[in-house]
Amino acid sequence: MKRRSRATEQLRSVRRAALLLSRTVDPFSASRPILDLAPSMPATSPEALAGLAGQLSLIAAAALFSGAAIYVSVAEQPARMHIGYQASLAQWKPAYRRGFVMQVPLVLVGSILSLFAAWQTKDRLWLVGAAALVTNWPYTLFVVGPINRQLKRIHAAGAGPEGRSLMEKWGRLQAIRSALGLAAMLTYLWASMS
């Protein structure tokens, strides 16, 4: 019995919050509510649930990207810098390849979903988040890319101070990718709550 009453209370709280959000006015359009949950479309309608699922998927893609990038910046790269030149380079090459394969689809999915959310809601914050997330591509290609190519050319057995210097520079550049992913995720959260 307690379980049902708790679930009923939670559902009522969600409905109250949805009602409050549906009355909030969008700053870009004085007549359009931010979350259009009119009485004709209850909060549990397929359309409302699909919109919520889309926003959650978008936030999840950005969170996964930024989480992976932050992990590399705060855990993997510092640990890599505490081992020898040869071992750090030998570890970096396959880690970079696997990270690239994982993060590219996250940027692609997150960007496409955010463009769809911006089109659907007419909220420019989704575009700001998309810009932060998409900026990772040209940044990686043109700024981090030359360092990546230099590191890939160095043979692990011949890695020395030059390789170490490149690894340190790569770590600093990776931190900027982490910041871009975090900025995108926080912007998406802001957009979903505004």
Backbone torsions as a table, in degrees:
resi	resn	phi	psi	omega
1	MET	NA	-42.0	179.2
2	LYS	-63.1	-38.0	-178.9
3	ARG	-62.1	-43.1	178.4
4	ARG	-64.5	-43.2	-178.5
5	SER	-67.8	-36.9	177.1
6	ARG	-65.0	-44.8	178.6
7	ALA	-63.8	-39.8	178.6
8	THR	-64.3	-42.0	177.9
9	GLU	-64.1	-41.4	179.1
10	GLN	-64.2	-41.5	178.1
11	LEU	-63.6	-41.0	177.3
12	ARG	-63.5	-39.9	178.4
13	SER	-63.3	-42.3	178.3
14	VAL	-63.7	-42.4	179.1
15	ARG	-64.0	-40.1	177.4
16	ARG	-63.5	-43.4	179.3
17	ALA	-63.7	-41.6	178.9
18	ALA	-63.9	-38.2	178.6
19	LEU	-65.2	-43.1	177.4
20	LEU	-62.6	-43.8	178.9
21	LEU	-63.7	-36.3	-178.7
22	SER	-69.7	-18.5	177.9
23	ARG	-93.8	-8.6	179.8
24	THR	-75.3	136.5	-175.6
25	VAL	-93.9	137.1	177.0
26	ASP	-72.4	129.6	-179.5
27	PRO	-64.9	-19.9	-179.0
28	PHE	-89.4	-14.0	-179.6
29	SER	-148.6	108.1	-173.0
30	ALA	-64.2	-17.5	-176.9
31	SER	-103.0	-11.8	-174.6
32	ARG	-102.8	125.6	175.8
33	PRO	-70.0	152.6	179.7
34	ILE	-65.0	-47.7	179.0
35	LEU	-115.2	106.9	-172.9
36	ASP	-82.8	83.2	177.2
37	LEU	-111.8	71.3	-179.7
38	ALA	-68.4	159.7	178.3
39	PRO	-55.6	-26.5	179.0
40	SER	-73.8	-13.9	179.0
41	MET	-126.3	90.6	-179.8
42	PRO	-62.4	158.7	-176.1
43	ALA	-58.6	-20.2	-179.7
44	THR	-99.6	12.0	179.1
45	SER	-67.4	154.9	178.6
46	PRO	-58.0	-36.4	-179.5
47	GLU	-65.8	-45.9	-179.5
48	ALA	-66.0	-41.3	179.1
49	LEU	-67.2	-36.6	177.7
50	ALA	-65.6	-40.9	177.2
51	GLY	-62.8	-42.5	178.7
52	LEU	-65.7	-42.2	179.1
53	ALA	-62.9	-39.7	177.8
54	GLY	-63.2	-44.4	179.0
55	GLN	-64.7	-41.7	178.7
56	LEU	-65.3	-38.4	177.3
57	SER	-63.2	-41.8	179.1
58	LEU	-62.9	-47.9	179.3
59	ILE	-63.6	-39.1	179.2
60	ALA	-64.2	-41.9	179.0
61	ALA	-61.9	-44.9	179.3
62	ALA	-67.2	-37.8	179.3
63	ALA	-67.0	-40.7	177.4
64	LEU	-63.8	-43.2	178.2
65	PHE	-61.8	-52.0	-176.4
66	SER	-67.3	-35.6	177.7
67	GLY	-62.6	-43.3	178.4
68	ALA	-65.4	-43.3	-179.6
69	ALA	-65.5	-40.6	179.1
70	ILE	-67.0	-39.6	177.3
71	TYR	-57.5	-45.5	179.5
72	VAL	-61.1	-42.8	-176.3
73	SER	-70.2	-38.5	-173.5
74	VAL	-101.2	-16.7	-177.9
75	ALA	-120.6	-59.0	-172.3
76	GLU	-68.1	-49.9	-177.4
77	GLN	-64.6	-45.5	177.1
78	PRO	-61.5	-38.1	178.2
79	ALA	-66.0	-39.5	178.9
80	ARG	-60.9	-35.1	-177.2
81	MET	-75.5	-10.0	178.8
82	HIS	-94.4	-1.1	177.0
83	ILE	-108.1	171.9	-176.7
84	GLY	-63.2	163.8	-179.0
85	TYR	-54.9	-49.2	-175.2
86	GLN	-65.1	-44.8	-179.3
87	ALA	-66.7	-39.0	-179.2
88	SER	-65.9	-40.3	178.6
89	LEU	-69.7	-39.9	178.0
90	ALA	-62.9	-34.0	178.4
91	GLN	-78.2	-37.2	-175.7
92	TRP	-63.4	-43.3	-173.5
93	LYS	-57.2	-54.8	179.3
94	PRO	-71.3	-30.5	178.6
95	ALA	-65.5	-41.6	178.8
96	TYR	-63.9	-44.9	-179.5
97	ARG	-59.8	-45.4	-179.6
98	ARG	-68.5	-39.5	177.9
99	GLY	-63.4	-39.8	178.4
100	PHE	-60.6	-47.0	-179.4
101	VAL	-62.4	-33.4	-179.2
102	MET	-79.8	-41.8	-170.5
103	GLN	-81.8	-29.3	-179.6
104	VAL	-59.4	-48.8	178.7
105	PRO	-63.6	-31.7	179.3
106	LEU	-66.3	-41.1	177.0
107	VAL	-65.4	-43.2	-179.3
108	LEU	-62.7	-50.7	-179.3
109	VAL	-63.9	-46.6	180.0
110	GLY	-60.4	-40.5	-179.3
111	SER	-68.1	-45.3	179.6
112	ILE	-63.6	-44.7	179.3
113	LEU	-64.3	-36.3	-179.5
114	SER	-71.2	-35.2	175.1
115	LEU	-64.5	-39.9	177.0
116	PHE	-64.9	-42.5	179.3
117	ALA	-63.5	-40.2	178.6
118	ALA	-63.9	-42.4	178.8
119	TRP	-65.0	-42.5	-176.3
120	GLN	-70.6	-42.0	-174.2
121	THR	-96.7	-14.8	-175.1
122	LYS	61.6	25.9	-180.0
123	ASP	-101.0	121.4	-176.1
124	ARG	-70.5	-17.8	179.1
125	LEU	-60.9	-33.8	178.3
126	TRP	-62.9	-35.2	177.9
127	LEU	-69.8	-36.5	177.3
128	VAL	-63.0	-44.0	176.9
129	GLY	-62.9	-41.2	178.3
130	ALA	-62.2	-41.0	179.5
131	ALA	-62.7	-41.9	179.1
132	ALA	-64.2	-41.2	-178.5
133	LEU	-71.5	-44.8	-177.9
134	VAL	-68.5	-28.3	179.2
135	THR	-57.4	-23.0	177.2
136	ASN	-59.7	-33.2	-178.5
137	TRP	-65.7	-59.3	-179.9
138	PRO	-65.0	-33.8	178.2
139	TYR	-61.8	-46.1	179.4
140	THR	-67.0	-41.6	-177.4
141	LEU	-66.6	-46.1	-171.6
142	PHE	-99.5	-25.6	-178.1
143	VAL	-102.1	-51.2	-178.7
144	VAL	-82.2	-29.9	-176.3
145	GLY	-53.3	-47.5	178.8
146	PRO	-59.9	-37.0	177.6
147	ILE	-67.5	-42.6	178.2
148	ASN	-57.6	-46.8	-178.5
149	ARG	-63.6	-40.0	178.1
150	GLN	-64.5	-42.6	180.0
151	LEU	-65.9	-37.5	179.4
152	LYS	-66.4	-30.5	-179.4
153	ARG	-75.7	-23.2	-178.7
154	ILE	-76.5	128.7	175.3
155	HIS	-80.0	137.1	-176.3
156	ALA	-55.6	-37.4	-178.4
157	ALA	-66.5	-27.2	-178.2
158	GLY	-102.0	10.7	-177.9
159	ALA	-68.0	134.7	179.8
160	GLY	-141.2	-152.8	-178.2
161	PRO	-58.6	-33.4	178.5
162	GLU	-63.8	-44.2	176.9
163	GLY	-62.6	-39.1	178.3
164	ARG	-62.8	-43.4	179.0
165	SER	-62.5	-42.2	177.4
166	LEU	-64.6	-39.8	178.5
167	MET	-62.6	-41.3	179.0
168	GLU	-64.8	-42.8	177.9
169	LYS	-63.5	-42.3	178.4
170	TRP	-58.9	-40.9	179.0
171	GLY	-61.8	-41.3	178.0
172	ARG	-65.7	-40.8	178.7
173	LEU	-67.6	-35.2	178.0
174	GLN	-63.5	-34.9	179.2
175	ALA	-61.1	-33.5	178.1
176	ILE	-69.1	-38.4	175.6
177	ARG	-61.2	-40.0	177.5
178	SER	-61.3	-44.0	-179.8
179	ALA	-63.9	-39.5	178.1
180	LEU	-63.9	-43.7	178.1
181	GLY	-63.5	-41.8	178.7
182	LEU	-65.6	-40.8	177.8
183	ALA	-61.8	-41.2	178.4
184	ALA	-63.3	-47.0	-178.5
185	MET	-61.8	-45.6	-179.5
186	LEU	-65.3	-36.3	177.6
187	THR	-66.5	-40.2	177.2
188	TYR	-64.1	-40.9	177.3
189	LEU	-62.0	-44.4	178.8
190	TRP	-60.7	-45.9	-179.6
191	ALA	-62.8	-37.8	-178.3
192	SER	-72.1	-22.2	-178.9
193	MET	-99.1	-9.2	-177.8
194	SER	-92.1	NA	NA
